[in-house]
């Protein structure tokens, strides 16, 4: 029978796998979609791709929610708990991107921006916590650098390269966070995570 850490680990691993599987499936059935001219969220308002895209985000948001609440319950230090709380709000934002697609107006924009801001801050705090424990500084430094990179991606002059949509920065920014999430999920599953 799976124990708590293993269940959380599975949630952390599955979250990005499901999210990207649904996103790419939605792209496959949306011949109009352009990586250079669209936002990923455009998939959530067109017939056929909308149900797949939005449901994928909601399922992923629920998995991230379980994962984040689990982290909060098992971590004991302040920085890790703050990071977990931020990830809980990140999960809420991700879920609600699917609930409130672009057709709902500005609320979709606010929620999307919130997601891309909170995710890197959340895993930066978890990386900072691990760094302060000083058991292994290499991985926490990589995690914290990745958090900065996930935000800096948005300041790159994409339009200078003929990229007018935000699908590419959305994908790259979320991919960085997803790699970290899978890594942390694997650590939890294998019971190799430092709790305190």
C-alpha positions as CSV (number, residue, x, y, z in Angstrom):
1,X,0.0,0.0,0.0
2,X,1.3,3.5,-0.9
3,X,2.3,5.7,2.0
4,X,1.8,9.5,2.1
5,X,5.1,10.5,0.6
6,X,4.7,8.1,-2.3
7,X,1.2,9.3,-3.1
8,X,2.4,12.9,-3.0
9,X,5.4,11.9,-5.2
10,X,3.0,10.4,-7.8
11,X,0.9,13.6,-7.8
12,X,4.0,15.7,-8.4
13,X,5.2,13.5,-11.2
14,X,1.8,13.1,-12.9
15,X,0.8,16.8,-12.7
16,X,3.1,18.1,-15.6
17,X,2.7,14.9,-17.5
18,X,-1.0,15.2,-17.6
19,X,-0.9,19.0,-18.2
20,X,1.4,18.7,-21.3
21,X,-0.4,15.6,-22.6
22,X,-3.7,17.4,-22.7
23,X,-2.1,20.6,-24.1
24,X,-0.4,18.7,-26.9
25,X,-3.5,16.7,-27.6
26,X,-5.5,20.0,-27.9
27,X,-2.8,21.3,-30.3
28,X,-3.0,18.2,-32.4
29,X,-6.7,18.8,-33.1
30,X,-6.3,22.5,-33.6
31,X,-4.7,23.0,-37.0
32,X,-5.1,26.8,-36.7
33,X,-2.8,27.0,-33.6
34,X,0.6,28.7,-34.1
35,X,3.4,28.7,-31.6
36,X,4.5,32.1,-32.8
37,X,1.2,33.9,-32.9
38,X,-1.1,32.3,-30.3
39,X,-1.3,31.9,-26.5
40,X,-1.7,28.4,-25.1
41,X,-5.0,29.7,-23.6
42,X,-6.4,30.2,-27.1
43,X,-6.8,26.4,-27.2
44,X,-9.3,26.8,-24.3
45,X,-11.9,28.8,-26.4
46,X,-12.1,27.0,-29.7
47,X,-14.4,24.1,-30.3
48,X,-12.9,20.6,-29.9
49,X,-9.7,21.8,-28.3
50,X,-11.4,23.7,-25.5
51,X,-12.7,20.8,-23.5
52,X,-9.4,18.9,-23.7
53,X,-7.3,22.0,-22.8
54,X,-9.4,23.3,-20.0
55,X,-10.0,19.9,-18.4
56,X,-6.3,19.1,-18.5
57,X,-5.5,22.3,-16.6
58,X,-8.2,21.5,-14.0
59,X,-7.0,18.0,-13.4
60,X,-3.4,19.2,-13.2
61,X,-4.5,22.0,-10.8
62,X,-6.1,19.4,-8.5
63,X,-3.0,17.2,-8.6
64,X,-0.8,20.2,-7.7
65,X,-3.2,21.1,-4.9
66,X,-2.9,17.7,-3.4
67,X,0.9,17.8,-3.8
68,X,1.2,21.3,-2.3
69,X,-1.1,20.6,0.7
70,X,1.0,17.5,1.3
71,X,4.2,19.4,1.2
72,X,2.8,21.8,3.8
73,X,1.9,19.0,6.1
74,X,5.2,17.2,6.0
75,X,7.7,20.2,6.0
76,X,8.4,21.8,9.3
77,X,10.6,24.8,8.5
78,X,9.2,28.3,7.8
79,X,10.6,28.7,4.2
80,X,9.3,25.3,3.0
81,X,5.8,26.0,4.5
82,X,5.7,29.4,2.8
83,X,6.8,27.8,-0.5
84,X,4.0,25.2,-0.1
85,X,1.4,27.8,0.6
86,X,2.4,29.7,-2.5
87,X,2.2,26.5,-4.5
88,X,-1.4,26.0,-3.1
89,X,-2.4,29.3,-4.6
90,X,-0.5,28.4,-7.8
91,X,-2.6,25.3,-8.0
92,X,-5.8,27.3,-7.5
93,X,-4.7,29.6,-10.3
94,X,-3.9,26.7,-12.6
95,X,-7.3,25.1,-11.9
96,X,-9.1,28.4,-12.5
97,X,-7.4,29.1,-15.8
98,X,-9.4,26.1,-17.0
99,X,-12.6,27.3,-15.3
100,X,-12.3,30.9,-16.7
101,X,-11.1,30.7,-20.3
102,X,-10.3,33.8,-22.4
103,X,-13.9,34.4,-23.2
104,X,-14.5,35.4,-19.5
105,X,-12.4,38.5,-20.0
106,X,-9.8,40.1,-17.7
107,X,-10.3,37.5,-15.0
108,X,-8.6,35.0,-17.2
109,X,-5.6,37.3,-17.7
110,X,-5.3,38.0,-14.0
111,X,-5.4,34.4,-13.1
112,X,-2.9,33.4,-15.8
113,X,-0.4,36.1,-14.8
114,X,-0.8,35.1,-11.2
115,X,0.1,31.5,-12.1
116,X,3.3,32.4,-13.9
117,X,4.3,34.7,-11.0
118,X,3.5,32.4,-8.1
119,X,5.0,29.1,-9.5
120,X,8.6,30.3,-9.6
121,X,8.3,32.1,-6.3
122,X,7.0,28.9,-4.7
123,X,9.8,26.7,-5.8
124,X,12.3,29.5,-5.1
125,X,11.2,29.4,-1.5
126,X,11.5,25.6,-1.3
127,X,15.0,25.9,-2.9
128,X,15.9,28.6,-0.4
129,X,14.8,26.3,2.5
130,X,16.9,23.4,1.2
131,X,19.9,25.8,0.7
132,X,19.7,27.0,4.3
133,X,19.9,23.4,5.6
134,X,23.3,23.3,3.9
135,X,23.3,19.6,3.4
136,X,23.6,19.9,-0.4
137,X,23.8,23.4,-2.0
138,X,24.2,22.4,-5.6
139,X,20.5,21.4,-6.2
140,X,19.0,24.3,-4.3
141,X,21.1,26.8,-6.2
142,X,20.0,25.3,-9.5
143,X,16.3,25.4,-8.3
144,X,16.6,29.1,-7.2
145,X,18.4,30.0,-10.5
146,X,15.7,28.2,-12.4
147,X,13.0,30.2,-10.6
148,X,14.7,33.5,-11.7
149,X,15.0,32.1,-15.3
150,X,11.3,31.2,-15.4
151,X,10.5,34.9,-14.7
152,X,13.3,36.3,-16.9
153,X,11.9,34.4,-19.9
154,X,9.0,36.9,-20.0
155,X,11.4,39.8,-20.4
156,X,13.1,38.3,-23.5
157,X,12.5,40.4,-26.7
158,X,10.4,37.7,-28.4
159,X,8.9,40.1,-30.9
160,X,12.4,40.8,-32.3
161,X,12.4,37.2,-33.4
162,X,9.0,37.3,-35.0
163,X,7.2,35.8,-32.1
164,X,4.1,37.8,-31.4
165,X,2.1,35.3,-29.3
166,X,3.0,34.1,-25.7
167,X,2.7,30.3,-26.3
168,X,6.5,29.9,-26.4
169,X,7.3,31.8,-23.2
170,X,4.3,30.2,-21.5
171,X,5.6,26.8,-22.4
172,X,9.3,27.5,-21.5
173,X,8.4,29.1,-18.2
174,X,6.1,26.3,-17.1
175,X,8.5,23.6,-18.4
176,X,11.2,24.9,-16.0
177,X,8.8,24.6,-13.1
178,X,7.6,21.2,-14.3
179,X,11.1,19.7,-14.4
180,X,11.6,20.8,-10.8
181,X,8.2,19.4,-9.8
182,X,9.0,16.0,-11.3
183,X,12.4,16.0,-9.6
184,X,10.7,16.8,-6.2
185,X,8.0,14.2,-6.8
186,X,10.7,11.5,-7.5
187,X,12.5,12.5,-4.3
188,X,9.3,12.2,-2.3
189,X,8.4,8.9,-4.0
190,X,11.8,7.5,-3.1
191,X,11.7,8.9,0.4
192,X,14.9,10.9,-0.2
193,X,13.6,14.3,0.7
194,X,14.9,16.2,3.6
195,X,11.9,17.0,5.9
196,X,13.6,19.2,8.5
